[in-house]
Amino acid sequence: MNRKKILLTGAAGFIGANFLKRICLKKDIAENYSFVVLDSLTYAGHFPSIEKDLQENDHLSFVKMDIRESEKISQLFAEESFDGVLHFAAESHVDNSIKDPNLFVATNVMGTLNLLRASQENAKEGFRFLHVSTDEVYGTLGENDPAFCEETPLATNSPYSASKAGSDLLVRSYFHTFGLDTVITRCSNNYGPFQFPEKLIPLMIFRAQKDQELPVYGDGRNIRDWIYVEDHNEGVWAAFTKGKAGEVYNLGGASEKRNIEVVKTLLEKLKKPESLIAYVEDRKGHDWRYAINFSKAERELGWAPTVTFEAGLQKTIDWYIENPSWIEEVEKKTKFNHYK
Ligand SMILES: NC(=O)c1ccc[n+]([C@@H]2O[C@H](COP(=O)([O-])OP(=O)(O)OC[C@H]3O[C@@H](n4cnc5c(N)ncnc54)[C@H](O)[C@@H]3O)[C@@H](O)[C@H]2O)c1
């Protein structure tokens, strides 16, 4: 059978691993596509999360490679003749970007450029490059501002979001300058299984279970929109298969919550006391509010989120409680302090 061969970057990380499990393994997709997973396995890439899936499915393969290595990337593209790229790989943690912005530019900007250049040099009929981006490229909103839409100007406030905006603009330039078929998705905060406990929800579950203090930035009133990872990934696949070339699609969860609300709900579900909450010095440049207008994706892709925050949070808590060994393994790699 002639399957389309797709390069899937960053699938040892949180969103990519869920994408591999929930999208790549669907029967109709497995019959029509093969996926070459590329990941350099940074601290955030956990190979055991996807090892069994790779072993059990012959339409999946793995290559350990760093997207910063332009020559190796060019060689891979020349050898493999891909039909498309789904680009999830990135440095994704805002706090780390404040400590080491160079790494974020190297991976998120230069790494994406390496993939774009190799794509443009090797693209064949029907080739598409989908770039997974973030609502953080739009900057921050006030309490009553309308939600971000695709036309909202980019106004980044952290080195992380600046590096993602840089990569978005390079993707756009490859569409306009070279005619490469590109699509960009911009999503809100994902949550769900396999998320590294440096981000708010898994960090709080992880620490609350151990009766440790829960560090909350500032007064905890910042607002995020939350999207369950499976909803997000359905949106990415819809954009990849149905989106229009050169377009951007926002993917939101229709679940705006204050951080402190999220933490208190988690404590209630875990039956732990609110006295565990510890307010800590606010993050530098901390965006106040993110909210996403995803009506374009509804209209053009027939996509909308389906999992309520209540249901998604319960599924997430259940997964972390049922998989303590996953947390123990990733805990060995790093210390978890703060969150996105
Ligand atoms: N998590 C969120 O809430 C969220 C929200 C909006 C957008 N995004 C975007 O979604 C994508 C995936 O995010 P995530 O939360 O799964 O991130 P993650 O940090 O959990 O995983 C990133 C993956 O990329 C790999 N990687 C990092 N640098 C690499 C390099 N130089 N070469 C090859 N592989 C490398 C890591 O090993 C890891 O497997 C990112 O592009 C991120 O910017 C995430």
The ligand as an SDF file (V2000), in Angstrom:
LIG
                    3D

 44 48  0  0  0  0  0  0  0  0999 V2000
    1.6720   22.6720   26.0570 N   0  0  0  0  0  0  0  0  0  0  0  0
    0.9040   23.6820   25.7280 C   0  0  0  0  0  0  0  0  0  0  0  0
   -0.0100   24.0440   26.4530 O   0  0  0  0  0  0  0  0  0  0  0  0
    1.1040   24.3860   24.4020 C   0  0  0  0  0  0  0  0  0  0  0  0
    0.2630   25.4620   24.1030 C   0  0  0  0  0  0  0  0  0  0  0  0
    0.4190   26.1120   22.8790 C   0  0  0  0  0  0  0  0  0  0  0  0
    1.3540   25.6590   21.9700 C   0  0  0  0  0  0  0  0  0  0  0  0
    2.1840   24.6180   22.2970 N   0  0  0  0  0  0  0  0  0  0  0  0
    3.1640   24.1810   21.2990 C   0  0  0  0  0  0  0  0  0  0  0  0
    2.9240   22.8160   21.0320 O   0  0  0  0  0  0  0  0  0  0  0  0
    4.1390   22.1350   20.7260 C   0  0  0  0  0  0  0  0  0  0  0  0
    4.3200   20.9480   21.6360 C   0  0  0  0  0  0  0  0  0  0  0  0
    4.2930   21.3930   22.9950 O   0  0  0  0  0  0  0  0  0  0  0  0
    4.4580   20.3770   24.2250 P   0  0  0  0  0  0  0  0  0  0  0  0
    3.7680   20.9760   25.3700 O   0  0  0  0  0  0  0  0  0  0  0  0
    4.1510   18.9980   23.7830 O   0  0  0  0  0  0  0  0  0  0  0  0
    6.0360   20.5150   24.4640 O   0  0  0  0  0  0  0  0  0  0  0  0
    7.0170   19.5450   25.2630 P   0  0  0  0  0  0  0  0  0  0  0  0
    8.0560   20.4500   25.8480 O   0  0  0  0  0  0  0  0  0  0  0  0
    6.2640   18.6410   26.1600 O   0  0  0  0  0  0  0  0  0  0  0  0
    7.6730   18.6360   24.1260 O   0  0  0  0  0  0  0  0  0  0  0  0
    8.5650   19.1570   23.1730 C   0  0  0  0  0  0  0  0  0  0  0  0
    9.2180   18.0080   22.4350 C   0  0  0  0  0  0  0  0  0  0  0  0
   10.1090   18.5720   21.4710 O   0  0  0  0  0  0  0  0  0  0  0  0
   11.3570   17.9040   21.5550 C   0  0  0  0  0  0  0  0  0  0  0  0
   12.4190   18.8510   21.1770 N   0  0  0  0  0  0  0  0  0  0  0  0
   12.7780   19.9870   21.8330 C   0  0  0  0  0  0  0  0  0  0  0  0
   13.8340   20.5610   21.2270 N   0  0  0  0  0  0  0  0  0  0  0  0
   14.1350   19.7720   20.1550 C   0  0  0  0  0  0  0  0  0  0  0  0
   15.1200   19.8490   19.1340 C   0  0  0  0  0  0  0  0  0  0  0  0
   16.0230   20.8450   19.1080 N   0  0  0  0  0  0  0  0  0  0  0  0
   15.1360   18.8930   18.1770 N   0  0  0  0  0  0  0  0  0  0  0  0
   14.2300   17.8890   18.1950 C   0  0  0  0  0  0  0  0  0  0  0  0
   13.2970   17.7420   19.1580 N   0  0  0  0  0  0  0  0  0  0  0  0
   13.2410   18.6860   20.1260 C   0  0  0  0  0  0  0  0  0  0  0  0
   11.4880   17.4830   23.0220 C   0  0  0  0  0  0  0  0  0  0  0  0
   12.4170   16.4130   23.1980 O   0  0  0  0  0  0  0  0  0  0  0  0
   10.0500   17.0880   23.3400 C   0  0  0  0  0  0  0  0  0  0  0  0
    9.8180   15.7380   23.0010 O   0  0  0  0  0  0  0  0  0  0  0  0
    5.2400   23.1940   20.8760 C   0  0  0  0  0  0  0  0  0  0  0  0
    5.5440   23.6880   19.6110 O   0  0  0  0  0  0  0  0  0  0  0  0
    4.6050   24.2710   21.7440 C   0  0  0  0  0  0  0  0  0  0  0  0
    5.1690   25.5310   21.4850 O   0  0  0  0  0  0  0  0  0  0  0  0
    2.0710   23.9820   23.4970 C   0  0  0  0  0  0  0  0  0  0  0  0
  1  2  1  0
  2  3  2  0
  2  4  1  0
  4  5  1  0
  4 44  2  0
  5  6  2  0
  6  7  1  0
  7  8  2  0
  8  9  1  0
  8 44  1  0
  9 10  1  0
  9 42  1  0
 10 11  1  0
 11 12  1  0
 11 40  1  0
 12 13  1  0
 13 14  1  0
 14 15  2  0
 14 16  1  0
 14 17  1  0
 17 18  1  0
 18 19  2  0
 18 20  1  0
 18 21  1  0
 21 22  1  0
 22 23  1  0
 23 24  1  0
 23 38  1  0
 24 25  1  0
 25 26  1  0
 25 36  1  0
 26 27  1  0
 26 35  1  0
 27 28  2  0
 28 29  1  0
 29 30  1  0
 29 35  2  0
 30 31  1  0
 30 32  2  0
 32 33  1  0
 33 34  2  0
 34 35  1  0
 36 37  1  0
 36 38  1  0
 38 39  1  0
 40 41  1  0
 40 42  1  0
 42 43  1  0
M  CHG  2   8   1  16  -1
M  END
$$$$
